[in-house]
Amino acid sequence: MPIVTIHQGPRDVELKRELVKRVTDAFVDAYKIPAETVQVWIHEVPKDSWGAAGTLMADK
């Protein structure tokens, strides 16, 4: 059973639904497994708790 973990900033629920569907479909196509065996975990990180290139995302 594949478990896919995605770390990202907050997104709209509709975008997350689409992401979960596409990631699941990719595993189904690549591994020839039932969609029911694929789990996608989305961990949302607030912009004030995430930095890149020495700068908080909240400051961009």
PDB file with SEQRES, HELIX, SHEET and CRYST1 records, atoms N, CA, C and O in Angstrom:
SEQRES   1 A   60  MET PRO ILE VAL THR ILE HIS GLN GLY PRO ARG ASP VAL          
SEQRES   2 A   60  GLU LEU LYS ARG GLU LEU VAL LYS ARG VAL THR ASP ALA          
SEQRES   3 A   60  PHE VAL ASP ALA TYR LYS ILE PRO ALA GLU THR VAL GLN          
SEQRES   4 A   60  VAL TRP ILE HIS GLU VAL PRO LYS ASP SER TRP GLY ALA          
SEQRES   5 A   60  ALA GLY THR LEU MET ALA ASP LYS                              
HELIX    1 AA1 VAL A   13  TYR A   31  1                                  19    
HELIX    2 AA2 ALA A   35  THR A   37  5                                   3    
HELIX    3 AA3 LYS A   47  SER A   49  5                                   3    
HELIX    4 AA4 MET A   57  ASP A   59  5                                   3    
SHEET    1 AA1 2 ILE A   3  GLN A   8  0                                        
SHEET    2 AA1 2 GLN A  39  GLU A  44  1                                        
SHEET    1 AA2 2 GLY A  51  ALA A  52  0                                        
SHEET    2 AA2 2 THR A  55  LEU A  56 -1                                        
CRYST1    1.000    1.000    1.000  90.00  90.00  90.00 P 1           1          
ATOM      1  N   MET A   1       0.842  -1.176   0.000  1.00  0.00           N  
ATOM      2  CA  MET A   1       0.000   0.000   0.000  1.00  0.00           C  
ATOM      3  C   MET A   1       0.891   1.243   0.000  1.00  0.00           C  
ATOM      4  O   MET A   1       1.541   1.528   1.006  1.00  0.00           O  
ATOM      5  N   PRO A   2       0.933   1.983  -1.098  1.00  0.00           N  
ATOM      6  CA  PRO A   2       1.721   3.210  -1.132  1.00  0.00           C  
ATOM      7  C   PRO A   2       1.103   4.299  -0.255  1.00  0.00           C  
ATOM      8  O   PRO A   2      -0.114   4.484  -0.222  1.00  0.00           O  
ATOM      9  N   ILE A   3       1.967   5.002   0.442  1.00  0.00           N  
ATOM     10  CA  ILE A   3       1.560   6.187   1.195  1.00  0.00           C  
ATOM     11  C   ILE A   3       2.389   7.342   0.679  1.00  0.00           C  
ATOM     12  O   ILE A   3       3.617   7.319   0.762  1.00  0.00           O  
ATOM     13  N   VAL A   4       1.726   8.351   0.147  1.00  0.00           N  
ATOM     14  CA  VAL A   4       2.382   9.529  -0.401  1.00  0.00           C  
ATOM     15  C   VAL A   4       2.198  10.668   0.590  1.00  0.00           C  
ATOM     16  O   VAL A   4       1.072  10.960   0.993  1.00  0.00           O  
ATOM     17  N   THR A   5       3.285  11.313   0.987  1.00  0.00           N  
ATOM     18  CA  THR A   5       3.205  12.437   1.912  1.00  0.00           C  
ATOM     19  C   THR A   5       3.590  13.708   1.175  1.00  0.00           C  
ATOM     20  O   THR A   5       4.640  13.773   0.537  1.00  0.00           O  
ATOM     21  N   ILE A   6       2.740  14.707   1.266  1.00  0.00           N  
ATOM     22  CA  ILE A   6       2.968  15.998   0.616  1.00  0.00           C  
ATOM     23  C   ILE A   6       3.013  17.069   1.695  1.00  0.00           C  
ATOM     24  O   ILE A   6       2.081  17.206   2.487  1.00  0.00           O  
ATOM     25  N   HIS A   7       4.097  17.822   1.718  1.00  0.00           N  
ATOM     26  CA  HIS A   7       4.221  18.965   2.621  1.00  0.00           C  
ATOM     27  C   HIS A   7       4.056  20.213   1.768  1.00  0.00           C  
ATOM     28  O   HIS A   7       4.730  20.373   0.750  1.00  0.00           O  
ATOM     29  N   GLN A   8       3.168  21.087   2.183  1.00  0.00           N  
ATOM     30  CA  GLN A   8       2.913  22.296   1.398  1.00  0.00           C  
ATOM     31  C   GLN A   8       2.307  23.370   2.282  1.00  0.00           C  
ATOM     32  O   GLN A   8       1.939  23.130   3.432  1.00  0.00           O  
ATOM     33  N   GLY A   9       2.216  24.560   1.711  1.00  0.00           N  
ATOM     34  CA  GLY A   9       1.501  25.637   2.363  1.00  0.00           C  
ATOM     35  C   GLY A   9       0.001  25.406   2.221  1.00  0.00           C  
ATOM     36  O   GLY A   9      -0.425  24.553   1.443  1.00  0.00           O  
ATOM     37  N   PRO A  10      -0.788  26.151   2.956  1.00  0.00           N  
ATOM     38  CA  PRO A  10      -2.245  25.986   2.897  1.00  0.00           C  
ATOM     39  C   PRO A  10      -2.799  26.181   1.479  1.00  0.00           C  
ATOM     40  O   PRO A  10      -2.391  27.086   0.751  1.00  0.00           O  
ATOM     41  N   ARG A  11      -3.718  25.323   1.124  1.00  0.00           N  
ATOM     42  CA  ARG A  11      -4.382  25.393  -0.180  1.00  0.00           C  
ATOM     43  C   ARG A  11      -5.882  25.192   0.016  1.00  0.00           C  
ATOM     44  O   ARG A  11      -6.320  24.667   1.039  1.00  0.00           O  
ATOM     45  N   ASP A  12      -6.653  25.611  -0.968  1.00  0.00           N  
ATOM     46  CA  ASP A  12      -8.100  25.439  -0.998  1.00  0.00           C  
ATOM     47  C   ASP A  12      -8.439  23.943  -1.069  1.00  0.00           C  
ATOM     48  O   ASP A  12      -7.714  23.172  -1.697  1.00  0.00           O  
ATOM     49  N   VAL A  13      -9.518  23.545  -0.438  1.00  0.00           N  
ATOM     50  CA  VAL A  13      -9.914  22.138  -0.400  1.00  0.00           C  
ATOM     51  C   VAL A  13     -10.156  21.575  -1.803  1.00  0.00           C  
ATOM     52  O   VAL A  13      -9.875  20.400  -2.040  1.00  0.00           O  
ATOM     53  N   GLU A  14     -10.660  22.368  -2.724  1.00  0.00           N  
ATOM     54  CA  GLU A  14     -10.889  21.878  -4.090  1.00  0.00           C  
ATOM     55  C   GLU A  14      -9.566  21.536  -4.773  1.00  0.00           C  
ATOM     56  O   GLU A  14      -9.483  20.545  -5.499  1.00  0.00           O  
ATOM     57  N   LEU A  15      -8.537  22.346  -4.546  1.00  0.00           N  
ATOM     58  CA  LEU A  15      -7.225  22.052  -5.117  1.00  0.00           C  
ATOM     59  C   LEU A  15      -6.653  20.768  -4.517  1.00  0.00           C  
ATOM     60  O   LEU A  15      -6.028  19.972  -5.218  1.00  0.00           O  
ATOM     61  N   LYS A  16      -6.869  20.573  -3.219  1.00  0.00           N  
ATOM     62  CA  LYS A  16      -6.374  19.361  -2.569  1.00  0.00           C  
ATOM     63  C   LYS A  16      -7.111  18.125  -3.080  1.00  0.00           C  
ATOM     64  O   LYS A  16      -6.500  17.069  -3.247  1.00  0.00           O  
ATOM     65  N   ARG A  17      -8.395  18.240  -3.327  1.00  0.00           N  
ATOM     66  CA  ARG A  17      -9.150  17.112  -3.901  1.00  0.00           C  
ATOM     67  C   ARG A  17      -8.562  16.708  -5.245  1.00  0.00           C  
ATOM     68  O   ARG A  17      -8.362  15.524  -5.515  1.00  0.00           O  
ATOM     69  N   GLU A  18      -8.290  17.688  -6.072  1.00  0.00           N  
ATOM     70  CA  GLU A  18      -7.730  17.423  -7.400  1.00  0.00           C  
ATOM     71  C   GLU A  18      -6.331  16.812  -7.284  1.00  0.00           C  
ATOM     72  O   GLU A  18      -6.001  15.884  -8.022  1.00  0.00           O  
ATOM     73  N   LEU A  19      -5.523  17.315  -6.383  1.00  0.00           N  
ATOM     74  CA  LEU A  19      -4.180  16.775  -6.177  1.00  0.00           C  
ATOM     75  C   LEU A  19      -4.239  15.314  -5.747  1.00  0.00           C  
ATOM     76  O   LEU A  19      -3.514  14.478  -6.289  1.00  0.00           O  
ATOM     77  N   VAL A  20      -5.095  15.000  -4.779  1.00  0.00           N  
ATOM     78  CA  VAL A  20      -5.224  13.625  -4.290  1.00  0.00           C  
ATOM     79  C   VAL A  20      -5.672  12.701  -5.424  1.00  0.00           C  
ATOM     80  O   VAL A  20      -5.174  11.582  -5.547  1.00  0.00           O  
ATOM     81  N   LYS A  21      -6.598  13.161  -6.240  1.00  0.00           N  
ATOM     82  CA  LYS A  21      -7.065  12.344  -7.366  1.00  0.00           C  
ATOM     83  C   LYS A  21      -5.934  12.088  -8.351  1.00  0.00           C  
ATOM     84  O   LYS A  21      -5.740  10.954  -8.790  1.00  0.00           O  
ATOM     85  N   ARG A  22      -5.187  13.125  -8.700  1.00  0.00           N  
ATOM     86  CA  ARG A  22      -4.122  12.960  -9.693  1.00  0.00           C  
ATOM     87  C   ARG A  22      -2.975  12.087  -9.177  1.00  0.00           C  
ATOM     88  O   ARG A  22      -2.437  11.261  -9.914  1.00  0.00           O  
ATOM     89  N   VAL A  23      -2.610  12.275  -7.924  1.00  0.00           N  
ATOM     90  CA  VAL A  23      -1.541  11.452  -7.342  1.00  0.00           C  
ATOM     91  C   VAL A  23      -1.991   9.989  -7.298  1.00  0.00           C  
ATOM     92  O   VAL A  23      -1.229   9.089  -7.653  1.00  0.00           O  
ATOM     93  N   THR A  24      -3.216   9.763  -6.865  1.00  0.00           N  
ATOM     94  CA  THR A  24      -3.750   8.404  -6.825  1.00  0.00           C  
ATOM     95  C   THR A  24      -3.758   7.792  -8.219  1.00  0.00           C  
ATOM     96  O   THR A  24      -3.314   6.657  -8.396  1.00  0.00           O  
ATOM     97  N   ASP A  25      -4.249   8.518  -9.199  1.00  0.00           N  
ATOM     98  CA  ASP A  25      -4.291   8.019 -10.579  1.00  0.00           C  
ATOM     99  C   ASP A  25      -2.894   7.680 -11.096  1.00  0.00           C  
ATOM    100  O   ASP A  25      -2.717   6.698 -11.817  1.00  0.00           O  
ATOM    101  N   ALA A  26      -1.900   8.495 -10.726  1.00  0.00           N  
ATOM    102  CA  ALA A  26      -0.527   8.230 -11.169  1.00  0.00           C  
ATOM    103  C   ALA A  26      -0.023   6.897 -10.621  1.00  0.00           C  
ATOM    104  O   ALA A  26       0.625   6.141 -11.344  1.00  0.00           O  
ATOM    105  N   PHE A  27      -0.309   6.600  -9.360  1.00  0.00           N  
ATOM    106  CA  PHE A  27       0.113   5.325  -8.779  1.00  0.00           C  
ATOM    107  C   PHE A  27      -0.654   4.159  -9.393  1.00  0.00           C  
ATOM    108  O   PHE A  27      -0.079   3.103  -9.652  1.00  0.00           O  
ATOM    109  N   VAL A  28      -1.934   4.346  -9.623  1.00  0.00           N  
ATOM    110  CA  VAL A  28      -2.740   3.303 -10.247  1.00  0.00           C  
ATOM    111  C   VAL A  28      -2.179   2.981 -11.635  1.00  0.00           C  
ATOM    112  O   VAL A  28      -2.045   1.811 -11.996  1.00  0.00           O  
ATOM    113  N   ASP A  29      -1.856   4.007 -12.404  1.00  0.00           N  
ATOM    114  CA  ASP A  29      -1.324   3.807 -13.746  1.00  0.00           C  
ATOM    115  C   ASP A  29       0.077   3.190 -13.725  1.00  0.00           C  
ATOM    116  O   ASP A  29       0.358   2.277 -14.501  1.00  0.00           O  
ATOM    117  N   ALA A  30       0.943   3.670 -12.860  1.00  0.00           N  
ATOM    118  CA  ALA A  30       2.332   3.222 -12.840  1.00  0.00           C  
ATOM    119  C   ALA A  30       2.493   1.825 -12.239  1.00  0.00           C  
ATOM    120  O   ALA A  30       3.259   1.008 -12.750  1.00  0.00           O  
ATOM    121  N   TYR A  31       1.772   1.560 -11.161  1.00  0.00           N  
ATOM    122  CA  TYR A  31       1.957   0.299 -10.432  1.00  0.00           C  
ATOM    123  C   TYR A  31       0.882  -0.741 -10.719  1.00  0.00           C  
ATOM    124  O   TYR A  31       0.976  -1.882 -10.269  1.00  0.00           O  
ATOM    125  N   LYS A  32      -0.142  -0.337 -11.474  1.00  0.00           N  
ATOM    126  CA  LYS A  32      -1.244  -1.259 -11.792  1.00  0.00           C  
ATOM    127  C   LYS A  32      -1.868  -1.835 -10.517  1.00  0.00           C  
ATOM    128  O   LYS A  32      -2.035  -3.046 -10.376  1.00  0.00           O  
ATOM    129  N   ILE A  33      -2.207  -0.928  -9.593  1.00  0.00           N  
ATOM    130  CA  ILE A  33      -2.802  -1.311  -8.315  1.00  0.00           C  
ATOM    131  C   ILE A  33      -4.170  -0.647  -8.174  1.00  0.00           C  
ATOM    132  O   ILE A  33      -4.452   0.340  -8.853  1.00  0.00           O  
ATOM    133  N   PRO A  34      -5.018  -1.179  -7.304  1.00  0.00           N  
ATOM    134  CA  PRO A  34      -6.323  -0.546  -7.080  1.00  0.00           C  
ATOM    135  C   PRO A  34      -6.163   0.810  -6.381  1.00  0.00           C  
ATOM    136  O   PRO A  34      -5.290   0.985  -5.532  1.00  0.00           O  
ATOM    137  N   ALA A  35      -7.010   1.746  -6.750  1.00  0.00           N  
ATOM    138  CA  ALA A  35      -6.978   3.080  -6.139  1.00  0.00           C  
ATOM    139  C   ALA A  35      -7.164   2.995  -4.624  1.00  0.00           C  
ATOM    140  O   ALA A  35      -6.634   3.826  -3.886  1.00  0.00           O  
ATOM    141  N   GLU A  36      -7.902   2.013  -4.166  1.00  0.00           N  
ATOM    142  CA  GLU A  36      -8.178   1.868  -2.735  1.00  0.00           C  
ATOM    143  C   GLU A  36      -6.920   1.608  -1.904  1.00  0.00           C  
ATOM    144  O   GLU A  36      -6.933   1.780  -0.685  1.00  0.00           O  
ATOM    145  N   THR A  37      -5.843   1.196  -2.560  1.00  0.00           N  
ATOM    146  CA  THR A  37      -4.610   0.899  -1.826  1.00  0.00           C  
ATOM    147  C   THR A  37      -3.693   2.108  -1.689  1.00  0.00           C  
ATOM    148  O   THR A  37      -2.681   2.034  -0.993  1.00  0.00           O  
ATOM    149  N   VAL A  38      -4.024   3.207  -2.332  1.00  0.00           N  
ATOM    150  CA  VAL A  38      -3.173   4.405  -2.313  1.00  0.00           C  
ATOM    151  C   VAL A  38      -3.679   5.381  -1.256  1.00  0.00           C  
ATOM    152  O   VAL A  38      -4.862   5.720  -1.219  1.00  0.00           O  
ATOM    153  N   GLN A  39      -2.765   5.823  -0.400  1.00  0.00           N  
ATOM    154  CA  GLN A  39      -3.103   6.845   0.589  1.00  0.00           C  
ATOM    155  C   GLN A  39      -2.269   8.090   0.307  1.00  0.00           C  
ATOM    156  O   GLN A  39      -1.078   7.990   0.010  1.00  0.00           O  
ATOM    157  N   VAL A  40      -2.887   9.250   0.398  1.00  0.00           N  
ATOM    158  CA  VAL A  40      -2.192  10.522   0.208  1.00  0.00           C  
ATOM    159  C   VAL A  40      -2.407  11.344   1.468  1.00  0.00           C  
ATOM    160  O   VAL A  40      -3.536  11.637   1.860  1.00  0.00           O  
ATOM    161  N   TRP A  41      -1.294  11.705   2.089  1.00  0.00           N  
ATOM    162  CA  TRP A  41      -1.343  12.529   3.302  1.00  0.00           C  
ATOM    163  C   TRP A  41      -0.835  13.913   2.960  1.00  0.00           C  
ATOM    164  O   TRP A  41       0.265  14.058   2.426  1.00  0.00           O  
ATOM    165  N   ILE A  42      -1.625  14.934   3.263  1.00  0.00           N  
ATOM    166  CA  ILE A  42      -1.227  16.322   3.017  1.00  0.00           C  
ATOM    167  C   ILE A  42      -0.970  16.990   4.361  1.00  0.00           C  
ATOM    168  O   ILE A  42      -1.856  17.082   5.211  1.00  0.00           O  
ATOM    169  N   HIS A  43       0.247  17.447   4.530  1.00  0.00           N  
ATOM    170  CA  HIS A  43       0.627  18.189   5.731  1.00  0.00           C  
ATOM    171  C   HIS A  43       0.777  19.653   5.338  1.00  0.00           C  
ATOM    172  O   HIS A  43       1.672  20.008   4.572  1.00  0.00           O  
ATOM    173  N   GLU A  44      -0.093  20.492   5.861  1.00  0.00           N  
ATOM    174  CA  GLU A  44      -0.031  21.914   5.548  1.00  0.00           C  
ATOM    175  C   GLU A  44       0.776  22.648   6.615  1.00  0.00           C  
ATOM    176  O   GLU A  44       0.538  22.509   7.815  1.00  0.00           O  
ATOM    177  N   VAL A  45       1.714  23.413   6.146  1.00  0.00           N  
ATOM    178  CA  VAL A  45       2.608  24.158   7.023  1.00  0.00           C  
ATOM    179  C   VAL A  45       2.264  25.645   6.911  1.00  0.00           C  
ATOM    180  O   VAL A  45       2.271  26.188   5.806  1.00  0.00           O  
ATOM    181  N   PRO A  46       1.967  26.312   8.019  1.00  0.00           N  
ATOM    182  CA  PRO A  46       1.668  27.744   7.956  1.00  0.00           C  
ATOM    183  C   PRO A  46       2.863  28.529   7.403  1.00  0.00           C  
ATOM    184  O   PRO A  46       4.014  28.144   7.607  1.00  0.00           O  
ATOM    185  N   LYS A  47       2.584  29.616   6.712  1.00  0.00           N  
ATOM    186  CA  LYS A  47       3.639  30.420   6.103  1.00  0.00           C  
ATOM    187  C   LYS A  47       4.620  30.984   7.113  1.00  0.00           C  
ATOM    188  O   LYS A  47       5.759  31.286   6.754  1.00  0.00           O  
ATOM    189  N   ASP A  48       4.210  31.135   8.370  1.00  0.00           N  
ATOM    190  CA  ASP A  48       5.145  31.651   9.370  1.00  0.00           C  
ATOM    191  C   ASP A  48       5.980  30.533  10.003  1.00  0.00           C  
ATOM    192  O   ASP A  48       6.771  30.784  10.912  1.00  0.00           O  
ATOM    193  N   SER A  49       5.801  29.305   9.520  1.00  0.00           N  
ATOM    194  CA  SER A  49       6.577  28.170  10.015  1.00  0.00           C  
ATOM    195  C   SER A  49       7.360  27.485   8.898  1.00  0.00           C  
ATOM    196  O   SER A  49       7.730  26.317   9.021  1.00  0.00           O  
ATOM    197  N   TRP A  50       7.612  28.208   7.817  1.00  0.00           N  
ATOM    198  CA  TRP A  50       8.249  27.629   6.650  1.00  0.00           C  
ATOM    199  C   TRP A  50       9.115  28.697   5.999  1.00  0.00           C  
ATOM    200  O   TRP A  50       8.661  29.813   5.746  1.00  0.00           O  
ATOM    201  N   GLY A  51      10.344  28.348   5.736  1.00  0.00           N  
ATOM    202  CA  GLY A  51      11.254  29.296   5.113  1.00  0.00           C  
ATOM    203  C   GLY A  51      11.958  28.702   3.918  1.00  0.00           C  
ATOM    204  O   GLY A  51      12.086  27.483   3.808  1.00  0.00           O  
ATOM    205  N   ALA A  52      12.413  29.553   3.025  1.00  0.00           N  
ATOM    206  CA  ALA A  52      13.191  29.155   1.865  1.00  0.00           C  
ATOM    207  C   ALA A  52      14.176  30.265   1.548  1.00  0.00           C  
ATOM    208  O   ALA A  52      13.833  31.446   1.582  1.00  0.00           O  
ATOM    209  N   ALA A  53      15.398  29.875   1.242  1.00  0.00           N  
ATOM    210  CA  ALA A  53      16.455  30.837   0.877  1.00  0.00           C  
ATOM    211  C   ALA A  53      16.654  31.884   1.965  1.00  0.00           C  
ATOM    212  O   ALA A  53      16.933  33.048   1.675  1.00  0.00           O  
ATOM    213  N   GLY A  54      16.510  31.462   3.221  1.00  0.00           N  
ATOM    214  CA  GLY A  54      16.764  32.358   4.347  1.00  0.00           C  
ATOM    215  C   GLY A  54      15.647  33.307   4.704  1.00  0.00           C  
ATOM    216  O   GLY A  54      15.839  34.212   5.517  1.00  0.00           O  
ATOM    217  N   THR A  55      14.467  33.116   4.103  1.00  0.00           N  
ATOM    218  CA  THR A  55      13.345  34.030   4.342  1.00  0.00           C  
ATOM    219  C   THR A  55      12.084  33.229   4.654  1.00  0.00           C  
ATOM    220  O   THR A  55      11.803  32.225   4.000  1.00  0.00           O  
ATOM    221  N   LEU A  56      11.331  33.677   5.651  1.00  0.00           N  
ATOM    222  CA  LEU A  56      10.038  33.053   5.924  1.00  0.00           C  
ATOM    223  C   LEU A  56       9.101  33.296   4.750  1.00  0.00           C  
ATOM    224  O   LEU A  56       9.117  34.363   4.136  1.00  0.00           O  
ATOM    225  N   MET A  57       8.295  32.302   4.450  1.00  0.00           N  
ATOM    226  CA  MET A  57       7.307  32.468   3.383  1.00  0.00           C  
ATOM    227  C   MET A  57       6.331  33.589   3.724  1.00  0.00           C  
ATOM    228  O   MET A  57       5.817  34.250   2.822  1.00  0.00           O  
ATOM    229  N   ALA A  58       6.068  33.811   4.999  1.00  0.00           N  
ATOM    230  CA  ALA A  58       5.168  34.880   5.423  1.00  0.00           C  
ATOM    231  C   ALA A  58       5.715  36.260   5.063  1.00  0.00           C  
ATOM    232  O   ALA A  58       4.954  37.223   4.958  1.00  0.00           O  
ATOM    233  N   ASP A  59       7.034  36.358   4.873  1.00  0.00           N  
ATOM    234  CA  ASP A  59       7.655  37.642   4.560  1.00  0.00           C  
ATOM    235  C   ASP A  59       7.786  37.896   3.062  1.00  0.00           C  
ATOM    236  O   ASP A  59       8.274  38.948   2.648  1.00  0.00           O  
ATOM    237  N   LYS A  60       7.360  36.956   2.267  1.00  0.00           N  
ATOM    238  CA  LYS A  60       7.467  37.133   0.804  1.00  0.00           C  
ATOM    239  C   LYS A  60       6.255  37.803   0.235  1.00  0.00           C  
ATOM    240  O   LYS A  60       6.183  38.026  -0.973  1.00  0.00           O  
TER     241      LYS A  60                                                      
END                                                                             
